[in-house]
Amino acid sequence: MNNLRTRLYWIMGLRMALVTLMLGLSLAFQIGSGGRVETFYTLIIVTYVLTIPSAILLRVFNTSAALTILFWVQVGIDFFLETVLVARTGGIESPFAVLFVMTVAVASVVPRRRVGLLTACFCIILFGLLTNIQLHGLAEGWGWLPPSRLTVSETFQSFGVYALALLVVGILGGTLAEQLQRADQSLREKEQGLTRLQAFHENIVHSISSGVFTADPAGGITSFNPAAQEATGYTIAHVVGRPWREVFNWHPSQESDEQLSGALTTTKRFEVECKRADGNRLILGMTLSPLHEQGRQTGLVGVFKDLTQIRDLEDEMRRKEWLASLGEMSAGMAHEIRNPLGALAGAMQMLRKDAMEDETNRRLMDIAIREATRLDNIITEFLQYARPPALNLAEYDLNKVLAETLDLIQHEARTRSKITIVTSLASEVLTALVDQDQLRQVFWNMATNAFEAMPDGGKLTISTSCRQVDAGGRKGEVIEIAFEDTGEGIPKQNLDKIFLPFFTTKKEGSGLGLAAVHRIVDLHGGWIKVESQERQGSRFVVCMPRSGDAGVRLWHEGRTPWKRS
């Protein structure tokens, strides 16, 4: 329907231009030769007068039937105007008789039906009737159709030429119209099929769970599917045009970089560690393939899967297996060592009484007793770590639990040189299901660990807050207790070891403090985030699910009990 409407607009515009051009030129010649110009004035005025309401009706009509009727009315108007023009300008000798051919051509094409032949036959009958009237002089008394200067045979010859032209145009126009209609229908079907195929492919890309992106030859990202946006936390507006290496923090070694420099010719598979938009760690399994269009490479396509939780689970399983084996072995050894150690310490106590007169022997005995006691304390701490206590869970305000521990922390800070403590506790009530005694031990260990990281003094900032997390279709709140010091920091190579039992960089210490912290937080369903840079300090954040949001850890942070930021 819109196509027919457009063509009707073209017919009206063409008629106006043709009338203005042809009749205007003829009018100029008639004025120059002193001829009568009333007919030309009248036809020009009638053409404009009839075209204006037709244009108005064309805007009003909204159905194909109404537009078709309007089209045939336009064709009838054209036939009428052409007949008047031909009758006033010499009949069979009129130079405007060719307009009949143009009208037949238009009539056979626009409706896209096989009506060209019928329109041509109607036009031949009309033109033949006009020729016969002129030939027999039936309209001479009215001043119309003056006698022709052609003979009868020349008249019929001219009429035959016009009739043949009209038939040819009608037949060819109808045939072409039918073929155009079929071609247009076929093109529309193919276009619809292509549109459906394109939509189908887009739905596939948007529905798959793997992240998919494409990049141009320069490496700028051109598309980013919803799975990619969910995995990375970036919207398509944030990544379009940016280099994919920058978005995914891909900075490989020189050898690997050479493999991905220039045009990508083969499929590459690798793992990359980057960060989400919120700063959390993200491990991706990436597959890059060259993107081709019409036989030439136009960029690359990347498919990736979030492996963060899988790698965290693998690390956690390896760690737990290691700890289980170590715990079984060490617990047995601890029991076996503790009994003779107690007997040895008792014997040295008895011997010490006899060595009081000899200063050297007495000093050696003191060292032996002190070290035996220290060894017994280490074994006691390890047994407490290897056998996690049963938690006495209840709902507590973590601000209050921390405030009760802060008194001891402040007192400990005063015994050390040049250490200041700054607190920034949330104003709201931070309720969580915890064992308050065990949590106090966590806070104490975190604070003393920060003190030992600042042997020359510094500042410890303790703060609490609550944040909203949304992942896996679930929402929840997490309470964060942060301990930020200005100490020596942790070397990068040690970040993965700080929560392992017996790992320590101090001259004195069992290496069980942070391991116990990890164990207690893990038992509560929480986790610890660590941020540290050498000579700039460290920030430990204990994250605990708020009451009623115990599933937050599983759905949002993965199964890893501590995370590097």
C-alpha positions, 0 to 999 in steps of 0.5 A: 500500500505504501508503495502504491501511495509513493507511485501515485505521488510520483505520477502527480509530480510527473504530470505537473512537471510535464504539463508545465514544461510541454504546455508552457513551451507550446504556449510560448510558441503560440504567443509568438506566432499569434495563435490562440492560447485559451486552450493551453491556459485552460489545460494548465489550470485544470491540471493544477486544480484536479491535482490538488484535491487528488493529493489531499485525498491521497493523504486521507485514503488508508486502504489499498482499494481506495488507493487503487480507485484513486489511481484509476481516477488519475488515469482517467483524468490523464486520458481526458486531458490528453484527449482534449489536448489532442483534439484542440491541437490537430487530432491525428496530426497533434504532436501531443498524441504521444502522451497516450503512450506514456499514460498506457505505460504508467497504467500498466506498471503502477498497479502491478497487474496484467492490465496494460493490454486492456488499457492500450485497447481502451486507448486505441478505441478512444484514439480511433474514435477521435480520428474517425470524428476528425476524418468525417468532419463531425466536429468542425462546426464546434471549432474542434478537430479541424480537417486533417491535411493528411490523406485517408491512407496517411491517416490510417497509417499514422493511426496504425503506428500509434495503435501498434505503439500503444499495443507494444507498450501495453503488452511489454508494460504488463509483462514487465510489471508482472515480472517486477512484481514477482522479483519484488515478491522474491526479494521481499521473501529473501529479505524477510528470510535474511532478517529472520536469520539475522535475528536468529543469530543475534538471539543465539549470541544473546542467549548463550552463556559464554561471553562473546565479543568482536573487534575490528582489525585495530583491536577496538571492540565492536560488539559485546553480548549480555553474557560478556557484560554480566561476566565483566560488569561492563556495559557495551557503552563502556567497551565499544571502541576500546582495545580488547587487550585493555578491557581484558588486561591482556599483557602477555610475554613477548613470545605470546605477544608476537603470536597475537600481533598483527592479523590473527590467522589461527585460533588461539586459546589461553587464560587471562586474569583481569578485573571486573568493573567493580575491581574483583578478580576475574579469570577467563578462559579465552578463545580468539578466532579470526573474523572473516567477511566475504573471504577477507579478514575483518577483525577477530571474535572472542569467546570466553568463560568465567573460570574464577569460581572454578579456579577458586574451587580448585585452589580451595580443594587443593588447600583443604586436601593439603591441610587435611593431610597436614592436620592428620599427620601433625596432630599425631606428631603433636600428641607424640611430642607433647607428652615427652616434652612435658616430661622433659620440661618437668625434669629440667625444672628439677635439675634447675634447682641443683644448678642454682649455684652455677650461673652458666648452668642456671642460664642454660636451664632457663633457656631450655625451660623457656623454649620448651614452654614456647614449643608447648604453646605452639603445639597447643595453638596448632591443636586448636587450629586443627580441631575447629571449635564448635561455634556458639552462634547468635545474632550480635551487632558487630559494631559492639563486638568490635568496640569491646575488642578495641579497648584491648587493641588500644591498650596493646597499641600504647605498649608499642611506639608511635602507633595510632589507631583511627576508627570509623564505625558505621552508624547503623546496626550491623547484625550478623549470626556469629560467635562473638568470642571467636570473632573477638579473637579474629579482630585481635589477631588482625590488629596485632598482625597490623602492629607487627607490620609497623615496627617503626610506628604508623597508623591503623585504621579500623572501619565497618560498613555494609554493602549490597551485592547482587549476583546469580539472581540473588541480592544480599548485604555483606558486612565489612570490617576493614583493618588498614595499616601503613606498614611494610606491606606484603610481597606479591609472591607471599600473598597466596601463602599468608593464610597457610599454617606455619607460614611467617616472615617474622623472626618470632611467631608460629605462623598460626595467627592469620591461619586461625583468622581464616579458619574462624571466618570460613566457619562463619560463611565469610571471606577475607579480601586482601590488598597490599603493596610493598612499603605502602601498607596492607588492607585486610577486609573481613566480610560477613554475610548479614543475618538472613543473607548466608547465601551471599557468599556462595552466589557472589564471592565463590567458595574461596574464603579469601580473595585478592583485590 
